[in-house]
Amino acid sequence: MSTDTVVERVRALAAPVVADLGLEIYDIEMVSGVLRLSIDTPPGRPGGVTLDNIALVSRLVSRELDHNDPMPGRYTLEVTSPGLERPLRTPNHFQREVNKVVSVRLHHAVEGRRRLQGTLLRADDKSIIVCLEDTGTDMTVAYGDIERARTVFVWGKSPKPSRTNEEVAS
């Protein structure tokens, strides 16, 4: 059975369970006997995935998979959130991250570049447009040219220095 078939069977079984909890499946990967299910909050909903969410999804999805047995052999179920620097694999992933900083590695150099970093300006079903950090120019990249991509967590402004205990005591 192909990995794609396993992933689609797992998605069909897990999606209703995850949706009932007000969450959604962000990604599913099957690598070396590990079934990794990434869950997230729907776009526009404040907050993020909690440890309690992960534990509950793990328990409920595990029960569903044990009952329906969607794949042959042994595997380990791993439920996670996509994290701050989340992988971008599908057009939907990119569309959710418009106006955020992304890092993209290409299969082959395009316009003399293999690595890009900048603000994701647009994402449709065929390509993305990134405003490159180093040059300020816009670059269009087809999904087929992308080897790997992820969001880049940008730290906020540095906090103002606080007064020391001695300064407060004076």
N, CA, C and O atoms as a DFTB+ gen file, in Angstrom:
680 C
 N C O
     1  1       0.852      -1.173       0.000
     2  2       0.000       0.000       0.000
     3  2       0.901       1.240       0.000
     4  3       1.852       1.315       0.777
     5  1       0.602       2.215      -0.872
     6  2       1.441       3.404      -0.986
     7  2       1.253       4.327       0.220
     8  3       0.222       4.296       0.891
     9  1       2.267       5.142       0.474
    10  2       2.200       6.105       1.574
    11  2       1.051       7.079       1.365
    12  3       0.369       7.446       2.323
    13  1       0.826       7.506       0.115
    14  2      -0.276       8.431      -0.170
    15  2      -1.625       7.818       0.189
    16  3      -2.498       8.498       0.728
    17  1      -1.793       6.533      -0.110
    18  2      -3.045       5.847       0.224
    19  2      -3.239       5.790       1.734
    20  3      -4.336       6.042       2.232
    21  1      -2.180       5.460       2.457
    22  2      -2.247       5.410       3.922
    23  2      -2.610       6.781       4.472
    24  3      -3.483       6.896       5.333
    25  1      -1.945       7.818       3.981
    26  2      -2.202       9.185       4.460
    27  2      -3.654       9.571       4.213
    28  3      -4.289      10.164       5.086
    29  1      -4.186       9.249       3.048
    30  2      -5.582       9.603       2.756
    31  2      -6.561       8.809       3.620
    32  3      -7.585       9.346       4.044
    33  1      -6.260       7.547       3.882
    34  2      -7.125       6.755       4.772
    35  2      -7.111       7.335       6.190
    36  3      -8.153       7.458       6.834
    37  1      -5.928       7.685       6.656
    38  2      -5.803       8.273       7.995
    39  2      -6.533       9.608       8.048
    40  3      -7.235       9.893       9.018
    41  1      -6.371      10.427       7.013
    42  2      -7.057      11.730       6.963
    43  2      -8.574      11.534       7.047
    44  3      -9.253      12.248       7.786
    45  1      -9.101      10.574       6.297
    46  2     -10.549      10.326       6.293
    47  2     -11.052       9.902       7.677
    48  3     -12.161      10.263       8.072
    49  1     -10.243       9.143       8.407
    50  2     -10.647       8.695       9.742
    51  2     -10.438       9.773      10.811
    52  3     -11.250       9.910      11.726
    53  1      -9.352      10.533      10.693
    54  2      -8.992      11.494      11.739
    55  2      -9.696      12.842      11.600
    56  3      -9.968      13.498      12.605
    57  1      -9.993      13.265      10.376
    58  2     -10.559      14.611      10.160
    59  2     -11.838      14.865      10.959
    60  3     -11.946      15.916      11.590
    61  1     -12.813      13.948      10.960
    62  2     -14.024      14.217      11.745
    63  2     -13.753      14.313      13.249
    64  3     -14.367      15.125      13.941
    65  1     -12.843      13.495      13.746
    66  2     -12.496      13.517      15.172
    67  2     -11.878      14.870      15.529
    68  3     -12.245      15.488      16.528
    69  1     -10.945      15.313      14.706
    70  2     -10.250      16.581      14.943
    71  2     -11.223      17.751      14.802
    72  3     -11.195      18.678      15.612
    73  1     -12.080      17.715      13.785
    74  2     -13.058      18.796      13.559
    75  2     -14.049      18.910      14.715
    76  3     -14.448      20.016      15.078
    77  1     -14.447      17.789      15.290
    78  2     -15.368      17.810      16.438
    79  2     -14.780      18.566      17.629
    80  3     -15.521      19.030      18.496
    81  1     -13.463      18.692      17.673
    82  2     -12.793      19.406      18.764
    83  2     -12.509      20.867      18.396
    84  3     -11.856      21.586      19.152
    85  1     -13.007      21.302      17.221
    86  2     -12.791      22.681      16.793
    87  2     -11.403      22.933      16.241
    88  3     -10.941      24.074      16.205
    89  1     -10.738      21.875      15.812
    90  2      -9.390      21.972      15.262
    91  2      -9.409      21.459      13.832
    92  3     -10.451      21.030      13.334
    93  1      -8.257      21.502      13.172
    94  2      -8.160      20.943      11.823
    95  2      -6.822      20.251      11.644
    96  3      -5.856      20.522      12.357
    97  1      -6.792      19.352      10.675
    98  2      -5.543      18.671      10.343
    99  2      -4.720      19.622       9.494
   100  3      -5.179      20.097       8.456
   101  1      -3.498      19.898       9.941
   102  2      -2.591      20.750       9.181
   103  2      -1.788      19.908       8.191
   104  3      -1.602      20.296       7.037
   105  1      -1.315      18.749       8.658
   106  2      -0.482      17.912       7.797
   107  2      -0.446      16.490       8.354
   108  3      -0.628      16.278       9.553
   109  1      -0.211      15.531       7.482
   110  2      -0.005      14.137       7.878
   111  2       1.211      13.626       7.118
   112  3       1.305      13.788       5.901
   113  1       2.138      13.011       7.840
   114  2       3.324      12.409       7.239
   115  2       3.470      10.984       7.754
   116  3       3.156      10.695       8.908
   117  1       3.947      10.101       6.894
   118  2       4.271       8.730       7.301
   119  2       5.720       8.495       6.909
   120  3       6.038       8.389       5.725
   121  1       6.608       8.413       7.913
   122  2       8.030       8.241       7.650
   123  2       8.597       7.208       8.614
   124  3       8.494       7.362       9.831
   125  1       9.192       6.160       8.067
   126  2       9.880       5.127       8.862
   127  2       9.056       4.616      10.036
   128  3       9.551       4.536      11.161
   129  1       7.812       4.275       9.776
   130  2       6.971       3.701      10.816
   131  2       6.387       4.702      11.800
   132  3       5.758       4.308      12.781
   133  1       6.589       5.994      11.549
   134  2       6.011       7.033      12.405
   135  2       4.942       7.767      11.605
   136  3       5.212       8.318      10.537
   137  1       3.740       7.763      12.135
   138  2       2.622       8.490      11.539
   139  2       2.495       9.800      12.302
   140  3       2.045       9.816      13.448
   141  1       2.894      10.902      11.664
   142  2       2.890      12.214      12.313
   143  2       1.668      12.998      11.853
   144  3       1.516      13.295      10.668
   145  1       0.808      13.327      12.795
   146  2      -0.419      14.082      12.543
   147  2      -0.259      15.460      13.178
   148  3      -0.195      15.578      14.402
   149  1      -0.192      16.508      12.344
   150  2      -0.079      17.882      12.848
   151  2      -1.460      18.508      12.847
   152  3      -2.159      18.495      11.834
   153  1      -1.852      19.061      13.998
   154  2      -3.163      19.698      14.121
   155  2      -2.978      21.182      14.391
   156  3      -1.950      21.604      14.922
   157  1      -3.984      21.972      14.021
   158  2      -3.889      23.421      14.194
   159  2      -5.272      23.991      14.441
   160  3      -6.283      23.317      14.242
   161  1      -5.304      25.235      14.875
   162  2      -6.578      25.937      14.989
   163  2      -6.948      26.449      13.606
   164  3      -6.058      26.701      12.794
   165  1      -8.229      26.609      13.313
   166  2      -8.618      27.149      12.010
   167  2      -8.087      28.571      11.829
   168  3      -7.925      29.292      12.814
   169  1      -7.813      28.989      10.589
   170  2      -7.329      30.351      10.351
   171  2      -8.304      31.374      10.938
   172  3      -9.521      31.224      10.835
   173  1      -7.746      32.408      11.551
   174  2      -8.574      33.469      12.108
   175  2      -9.033      33.222      13.530
   176  3      -9.535      34.136      14.184
   177  1      -8.871      32.011      14.015
   178  2      -9.273      31.725      15.395
   179  2      -8.101      32.035      16.325
   180  3      -6.988      31.557      16.106
   181  1      -8.351      32.834      17.360
   182  2      -7.253      33.186      18.265
   183  2      -6.778      31.977      19.069
   184  3      -7.485      30.980      19.215
   185  1      -5.576      32.101      19.573
   186  2      -5.010      31.017      20.374
   187  2      -4.369      29.973      19.494
   188  3      -4.361      30.084      18.268
   189  1      -3.846      28.979      20.127
   190  2      -3.192      27.915      19.390
   191  2      -3.560      26.572      19.968
   192  3      -4.461      26.454      20.799
   193  1      -2.856      25.575      19.520
   194  2      -3.077      24.212      19.981
   195  2      -2.425      24.055      21.358
   196  3      -1.280      24.457      21.560
   197  1      -3.157      23.473      22.291
   198  2      -2.631      23.261      23.641
   199  2      -2.167      21.822      23.815
   200  3      -2.474      20.951      23.001
   201  1      -1.428      21.592      24.882
   202  2      -1.006      20.231      25.210
   203  2      -2.214      19.340      25.469
   204  3      -2.209      18.162      25.114
   205  1      -3.245      19.903      26.088
   206  2      -4.475      19.136      26.319
   207  2      -5.123      18.733      24.996
   208  3      -5.620      17.615      24.861
   209  1      -5.119      19.662      24.000
   210  2      -5.645      19.334      22.671
   211  2      -4.878      18.162      22.068
   212  3      -5.473      17.221      21.543
   213  1      -3.559      18.231      22.149
   214  2      -2.708      17.192      21.558
   215  2      -2.966      15.844      22.225
   216  3      -3.085      14.824      21.547
   217  1      -3.052      15.841      23.546
   218  2      -3.297      14.587      24.274
   219  2      -4.656      13.996      23.915
   220  3      -4.774      12.789      23.701
   221  1      -5.684      14.845      23.850
   222  2      -7.026      14.362      23.533
   223  2      -7.103      13.839      22.102
   224  3      -7.664      12.769      21.864
   225  1      -6.546      14.583      21.152
   226  2      -6.542      14.131      19.754
   227  2      -5.782      12.815      19.643
   228  3      -6.228      11.902      18.948
   229  1      -4.653      12.708      20.309
   230  2      -3.863      11.479      20.258
   231  2      -4.687      10.287      20.741
   232  3      -4.699       9.234      20.102
   233  1      -5.367      10.454      21.857
   234  2      -6.178       9.369      22.412
   235  2      -7.329       8.990      21.479
   236  3      -7.546       7.810      21.203
   237  1      -8.071      10.001      20.994
   238  2      -9.251       9.727      20.165
   239  2      -8.887       9.180      18.787
   240  3      -9.525       8.249      18.296
   241  1      -7.863       9.759      18.165
   242  2      -7.450       9.287      16.834
   243  2      -6.842       7.892      16.948
   244  3      -7.079       7.047      16.085
   245  1      -6.071       7.641      17.986
   246  2      -5.493       6.312      18.188
   247  2      -6.593       5.258      18.289
   248  3      -6.496       4.185      17.693
   249  1      -7.624       5.573      19.039
   250  2      -8.759       4.645      19.174
   251  2      -9.406       4.394      17.805
   252  3      -9.731       3.257      17.464
   253  1      -9.589       5.460      17.030
   254  2     -10.208       5.345      15.699
   255  2      -9.338       4.502      14.762
   256  3      -9.850       3.657      14.028
   257  1      -8.036       4.732      14.789
   258  2      -7.127       3.972      13.925
   259  2      -7.057       2.507      14.349
   260  3      -7.019       1.615      13.501
   261  1      -7.041       2.258      15.650
   262  2      -7.024       0.865      16.135
   263  2      -8.284       0.122      15.702
   264  3      -8.227      -1.052      15.336
   265  1      -9.402       0.803      15.745
   266  2     -10.687       0.190      15.387
   267  2     -10.787      -0.095      13.884
   268  3     -11.304      -1.139      13.485
   269  1     -10.297       0.827      13.050
   270  2     -10.454       0.699      11.594
   271  2      -9.229       0.155      10.871
   272  3      -9.335      -0.247       9.712
   273  1      -8.074       0.133      11.522
   274  2      -6.844      -0.434      10.968
   275  2      -6.579      -0.011       9.514
   276  3      -6.662      -0.841       8.608
   277  1      -6.260       1.283       9.282
   278  2      -6.107       1.781       7.916
   279  2      -4.798       1.421       7.223
   280  3      -4.614       1.726       6.045
   281  1      -3.874       0.764       7.959
   282  2      -2.590       0.442       7.341
   283  2      -2.032      -0.855       7.898
   284  3      -2.293      -1.217       9.045
   285  1      -1.264      -1.548       7.074
   286  2      -0.662      -2.794       7.544
   287  2       0.557      -2.510       8.426
   288  3       1.189      -1.460       8.310
   289  1       0.871      -3.442       9.292
   290  2       2.097      -3.337      10.082
   291  2       1.976      -2.427      11.293
   292  3       0.921      -1.870      11.597
   293  1       3.124      -2.306      11.973
   294  2       3.188      -1.496      13.185
   295  2       3.580      -0.064      12.832
   296  3       4.269       0.185      11.842
   297  1       3.132       0.857      13.654
   298  2       3.491       2.262      13.480
   299  2       3.348       2.964      14.819
   300  3       2.717       2.448      15.742
   301  1       3.934       4.133      14.910
   302  2       3.809       4.975      16.096
   303  2       3.062       6.231      15.690
   304  3       3.455       6.907      14.740
   305  1       1.986       6.551      16.400
   306  2       1.233       7.776      16.145
   307  2       1.862       8.904      16.948
   308  3       2.067       8.785      18.156
   309  1       2.163       9.993      16.265
   310  2       2.740      11.171      16.904
   311  2       1.856      12.361      16.544
   312  3       1.760      12.717      15.370
   313  1       1.215      12.977      17.521
   314  2       0.356      14.140      17.285
   315  2       1.116      15.376      17.746
   316  3       1.629      15.416      18.864
   317  1       1.186      16.390      16.877
   318  2       1.937      17.611      17.167
   319  2       1.167      18.827      16.672
   320  3       0.154      18.702      15.983
   321  1       1.665      20.004      17.034
   322  2       1.216      21.230      16.379
   323  2       2.264      21.530      15.311
   324  3       3.375      21.005      15.390
   325  1       1.946      22.356      14.315
   326  2       2.943      22.660      13.292
   327  2       4.103      23.502      13.826
   328  3       5.164      23.546      13.204
   329  1       3.920      24.169      14.963
   330  2       4.993      24.961      15.555
   331  2       5.057      26.376      15.009
   332  3       4.307      26.746      14.105
   333  1       5.967      27.160      15.575
   334  2       6.128      28.549      15.141
   335  2       6.699      28.628      13.733
   336  3       6.234      29.416      12.910
   337  1       7.704      27.812      13.462
   338  2       8.290      27.778      12.121
   339  2       7.751      26.530      11.437
   340  3       8.382      25.473      11.412
   341  1       6.556      26.702      10.885
   342  2       5.816      25.560      10.357
   343  2       6.201      25.238       8.916
   344  3       6.489      26.140       8.130
   345  1       6.205      23.955       8.573
   346  2       6.480      23.575       7.186
   347  2       5.332      24.010       6.283
   348  3       4.168      24.000       6.682
   349  1       5.681      24.385       5.076
   350  2       4.689      24.777       4.066
   351  2       4.800      23.773       2.927
   352  3       5.796      23.755       2.204
   353  1       3.772      22.933       2.767
   354  2       3.821      21.875       1.754
   355  2       2.745      22.000       0.687
   356  3       2.937      21.538      -0.438
   357  1       1.623      22.612       1.019
   358  2       0.493      22.667       0.087
   359  2       0.142      24.118      -0.229
   360  3       0.507      25.018       0.527
   361  1      -0.560      24.357      -1.335
   362  2      -1.017      25.727      -1.609
   363  2      -1.805      26.315      -0.436
   364  3      -1.669      27.500      -0.133
   365  1      -2.622      25.500       0.219
   366  2      -3.387      25.980       1.371
   367  2      -2.469      26.458       2.499
   368  3      -2.745      27.478       3.131
   369  1      -1.380      25.726       2.753
   370  2      -0.423      26.151       3.775
   371  2       0.125      27.533       3.439
   372  3       0.177      28.410       4.301
   373  1       0.534      27.726       2.188
   374  2       1.085      29.019       1.778
   375  2       0.027      30.117       1.878
   376  3       0.320      31.217       2.346
   377  1      -1.193      29.828       1.444
   378  2      -2.260      30.836       1.463
   379  2      -2.563      31.304       2.880
   380  3      -2.935      32.460       3.080
   381  1      -2.413      30.435       3.855
   382  2      -2.640      30.812       5.258
   383  2      -1.561      31.749       5.790
   384  3      -1.783      32.448       6.778
   385  1      -0.409      31.769       5.152
   386  2       0.742      32.512       5.680
   387  2       1.092      33.765       4.877
   388  3       2.188      34.305       5.029
   389  1       0.177      34.233       4.025
   390  2       0.429      35.458       3.254
   391  2       0.721      36.599       4.225
   392  3       0.097      36.711       5.280
   393  1       1.675      37.439       3.850
   394  2       2.164      38.585       4.637
   395  2       3.059      38.171       5.803
   396  3       3.328      38.977       6.693
   397  1       3.514      36.943       5.804
   398  2       4.460      36.490       6.826
   399  2       5.802      36.201       6.157
   400  3       5.876      36.017       4.942
   401  1       6.860      36.163       6.965
   402  2       8.197      35.876       6.450
   403  2       8.340      34.369       6.260
   404  3       8.002      33.579       7.142
   405  1       8.849      33.992       5.088
   406  2       9.049      32.580       4.762
   407  2      10.475      32.351       4.275
   408  3      11.137      33.260       3.775
   409  1      10.925      31.118       4.434
   410  2      12.204      30.674       3.907
   411  2      11.899      29.553       2.924
   412  3      11.154      28.625       3.241
   413  1      12.476      29.643       1.730
   414  2      12.173      28.681       0.668
   415  2      13.480      28.146       0.088
   416  3      14.380      28.918      -0.241
   417  1      13.579      26.822      -0.034
   418  2      14.710      26.203      -0.725
   419  2      14.171      25.593      -2.005
   420  3      13.167      24.882      -1.990
   421  1      14.844      25.876      -3.118
   422  2      14.403      25.413      -4.432
   423  2      15.170      24.163      -4.856
   424  3      16.294      23.929      -4.412
   425  1      14.549      23.367      -5.719
   426  2      15.221      22.181      -6.266
   427  2      16.446      22.591      -7.078
   428  3      17.507      21.977      -6.972
   429  1      16.288      23.629      -7.885
   430  2      17.359      24.132      -8.751
   431  2      17.337      25.651      -8.686
   432  3      16.313      26.251      -8.362
   433  1      18.454      26.260      -8.991
   434  2      18.529      27.720      -8.945
   435  2      17.541      28.340      -9.937
   436  3      17.435      27.905     -11.083
   437  1      16.833      29.350      -9.477
   438  2      15.929      30.143     -10.311
   439  2      16.417      31.579     -10.189
   440  3      16.558      32.104      -9.084
   441  1      16.672      32.208     -11.327
   442  2      17.232      33.563     -11.343
   443  2      18.499      33.626     -10.488
   444  3      18.745      34.608      -9.788
   445  1      19.305      32.544     -10.561
   446  2      20.581      32.499      -9.858
   447  2      20.491      32.237      -8.361
   448  3      21.494      32.349      -7.656
   449  1      19.313      31.893      -7.866
   450  2      19.137      31.686      -6.423
   451  2      18.541      30.313      -6.148
   452  3      17.652      29.848      -6.861
   453  1      19.046      29.680      -5.104
   454  2      18.462      28.412      -4.672
   455  2      17.745      28.561      -3.334
   456  3      16.858      27.770      -3.011
   457  1      18.124      29.567      -2.561
   458  2      17.482      29.839      -1.262
   459  2      16.909      31.247      -1.270
   460  3      17.545      32.197      -1.728
   461  1      15.693      31.356      -0.754
   462  2      15.015      32.650      -0.703
   463  2      14.498      32.881       0.706
   464  3      14.116      31.943       1.405
   465  1      14.493      34.138       1.109
   466  2      13.807      34.490       2.346
   467  2      13.194      35.864       2.141
   468  3      13.834      36.780       1.624
   469  1      11.945      35.987       2.557
   470  2      11.262      37.261       2.425
   471  2       9.803      37.127       2.793
   472  3       9.364      36.102       3.315
   473  1       9.059      38.183       2.513
   474  2       7.645      38.213       2.852
   475  2       6.827      37.560       1.745
   476  3       6.975      37.895       0.569
   477  1       5.976      36.638       2.128
   478  2       5.086      35.973       1.177
   479  2       3.974      36.949       0.819
   480  3       3.133      37.273       1.657
   481  1       3.969      37.414      -0.418
   482  2       2.986      38.407      -0.854
   483  2       1.708      37.782      -1.374
   484  3       0.613      38.303      -1.160
   485  1       1.858      36.647      -2.067
   486  2       0.690      36.015      -2.681
   487  2       0.945      34.527      -2.844
   488  3       2.081      34.085      -3.015
   489  1      -0.145      33.765      -2.785
   490  2      -0.071      32.324      -3.034
   491  2      -1.378      31.914      -3.692
   492  3      -2.458      32.147      -3.149
   493  1      -1.272      31.300      -4.866
   494  2      -2.469      30.773      -5.525
   495  2      -2.276      29.272      -5.704
   496  3      -1.450      28.670      -5.019
   497  1      -3.017      28.670      -6.603
   498  2      -2.927      27.219      -6.779
   499  2      -1.690      26.764      -7.549
   500  3      -1.388      25.571      -7.572
   501  1      -0.958      27.706      -8.190
   502  2       0.176      27.320      -9.022
   503  2       1.521      27.833      -8.528
   504  3       2.548      27.193      -8.756
   505  1       1.528      28.989      -7.850
   506  2       2.803      29.597      -7.487
   507  2       2.659      30.541      -6.298
   508  3       1.563      30.818      -5.812
   509  1       3.822      31.023      -5.853
   510  2       3.865      32.026      -4.790
   511  2       4.662      33.232      -5.281
   512  3       5.449      33.125      -6.221
   513  1       4.453      34.365      -4.644
   514  2       5.276      35.546      -4.890
   515  2       5.871      35.958      -3.554
   516  3       5.157      36.174      -2.574
   517  1       7.209      36.065      -3.536
   518  2       7.934      36.439      -2.324
   519  2       8.676      37.743      -2.586
   520  3       9.356      37.880      -3.603
   521  1       8.546      38.707      -1.665
   522  2       9.347      39.929      -1.707
   523  2      10.639      39.610      -0.962
   524  3      10.634      39.446       0.258
   525  1      11.745      39.523      -1.700
   526  2      13.012      39.081      -1.128
   527  2      13.561      40.094      -0.130
   528  3      13.584      41.295      -0.400
   529  1      14.000      39.601       1.022
   530  2      14.524      40.463       2.090
   531  2      15.752      41.246       1.657
   532  3      15.874      42.434       1.958
   533  1      16.659      40.586       0.953
   534  2      17.940      41.224       0.655
   535  2      17.891      42.225      -0.490
   536  3      18.705      43.147      -0.526
   537  1      16.959      42.068      -1.425
   538  2      16.920      42.975      -2.579
   539  2      15.647      43.805      -2.654
   540  3      15.613      44.832      -3.332
   541  1      14.610      43.372      -1.967
   542  2      13.328      44.083      -2.036
   543  2      12.557      43.812      -3.317
   544  3      11.510      44.416      -3.553
   545  1      13.069      42.903      -4.149
   546  2      12.373      42.580      -5.397
   547  2      11.408      41.421      -5.176
   548  3      11.591      40.602      -4.275
   549  1      10.381      41.370      -6.015
   550  2       9.399      40.289      -5.949
   551  2       9.841      39.152      -6.859
   552  3      10.311      39.386      -7.973
   553  1       9.689      37.933      -6.387
   554  2      10.061      36.760      -7.177
   555  2       8.901      35.775      -7.168
   556  3       8.368      35.432      -6.113
   557  1       8.520      35.328      -8.357
   558  2       7.458      34.332      -8.497
   559  2       8.102      32.957      -8.592
   560  3       9.049      32.757      -9.353
   561  1       7.582      32.009      -7.815
   562  2       8.128      30.654      -7.789
   563  2       6.982      29.662      -7.921
   564  3       6.012      29.723      -7.165
   565  1       7.093      28.748      -8.882
   566  2       6.089      27.688      -9.047
   567  2       6.267      26.656      -7.935
   568  3       7.388      26.400      -7.494
   569  1       5.163      26.065      -7.485
   570  2       5.241      25.053      -6.426
   571  2       6.168      23.905      -6.806
   572  3       6.860      23.359      -5.946
   573  1       6.190      23.534      -8.080
   574  2       7.046      22.440      -8.531
   575  2       8.529      22.719      -8.366
   576  3       9.334      21.788      -8.347
   577  1       8.908      24.003      -8.245
   578  2      10.310      24.376      -8.054
   579  2      10.730      24.362      -6.585
   580  3      11.918      24.466      -6.277
   581  1       9.765      24.233      -5.684
   582  2      10.051      24.321      -4.252
   583  2      10.420      22.948      -3.694
   584  3       9.647      21.995      -3.794
   585  1      11.606      22.864      -3.109
   586  2      12.038      21.633      -2.439
   587  2      11.503      21.603      -1.012
   588  3      10.987      20.584      -0.553
   589  1      11.631      22.732      -0.316
   590  2      11.197      22.818       1.079
   591  2      10.921      24.279       1.402
   592  3      11.603      25.175       0.904
   593  1       9.910      24.513       2.244
   594  2       9.596      25.877       2.675
   595  2       9.041      25.838       4.094
   596  3       8.475      24.838       4.533
   597  1       9.219      26.954       4.800
   598  2       8.696      27.070       6.158
   599  2       8.512      28.546       6.489
   600  3       9.089      29.426       5.851
   601  1       7.694      28.788       7.503
   602  2       7.577      30.148       8.006
   603  2       8.810      30.446       8.853
   604  3       9.483      29.535       9.335
   605  1       9.094      31.728       9.024
   606  2      10.221      32.162       9.851
   607  2       9.654      32.978      10.998
   608  3       8.978      33.983      10.777
   609  1       9.927      32.551      12.218
   610  2       9.444      33.296      13.378
   611  2      10.272      34.566      13.514
   612  3      11.501      34.513      13.571
   613  1       9.592      35.707      13.565
   614  2      10.266      36.996      13.692
   615  2      10.027      37.506      15.110
   616  3       8.889      37.741      15.517
   617  1      11.100      37.669      15.840
   618  2      10.993      38.176      17.205
   619  2      10.507      39.611      17.172
   620  3      10.848      40.366      16.262
   621  1       9.718      39.987      18.151
   622  2       9.229      41.360      18.264
   623  2      10.358      42.296      18.650
   624  3      11.513      41.887      18.767
   625  1      10.007      43.554      18.845
   626  2      11.006      44.538      19.247
   627  2      11.604      44.131      20.586
   628  3      10.943      43.497      21.408
   629  1      12.862      44.504      20.795
   630  2      13.516      44.217      22.070
   631  2      12.805      44.967      23.179
   632  3      12.403      46.116      22.996
   633  1      12.645      44.325      24.330
   634  2      11.980      45.022      25.434
   635  2      12.843      46.171      25.934
   636  3      14.070      46.130      25.842
   637  1      12.184      47.197      26.467
   638  2      12.915      48.323      27.034
   639  2      13.658      47.830      28.266
   640  3      13.155      46.990      29.011
   641  1      14.872      48.363      28.477
   642  2      15.601      47.933      29.670
   643  2      14.814      48.307      30.921
   644  3      14.270      49.407      31.017
   645  1      14.758      47.393      31.868
   646  2      14.038      47.683      33.108
   647  2      15.008      48.219      34.147
   648  3      16.222      48.035      34.053
   649  1      14.448      48.874      35.118
   650  2      15.288      49.415      36.180
   651  2      15.744      48.277      37.079
   652  3      15.015      47.308      37.292
   653  1      16.946      48.404      37.600
   654  2      17.461      47.390      38.521
   655  2      16.900      47.640      39.909
   656  3      16.343      48.704      40.179
   657  1      17.046      46.670      40.778
   658  2      16.575      46.824      42.158
   659  2      17.225      48.024      42.838
   660  3      16.564      48.727      43.602
   661  1      18.528      48.275      42.570
   662  2      19.214      49.408      43.188
   663  2      18.617      50.726      42.729
   664  3      18.474      51.652      43.528
   665  1      18.264      50.824      41.440
   666  2      17.666      52.062      40.927
   667  2      16.304      52.298      41.562
   668  3      15.949      53.437      41.866
   669  1      15.546      51.239      41.763
   670  2      14.222      51.360      42.364
   671  2      14.353      51.792      43.820
   672  3      13.557      52.600      44.297
   673  1      15.363      51.255      44.544
   674  2      15.553      51.564      45.960
   675  2      16.017      53.002      46.178
   676  3      15.789      53.545      47.259
   677  1      16.657      53.641      45.201
   678  2      17.187      55.002      45.374
   679  2      16.114      56.042      45.415
   680  3      16.409      57.229      45.555
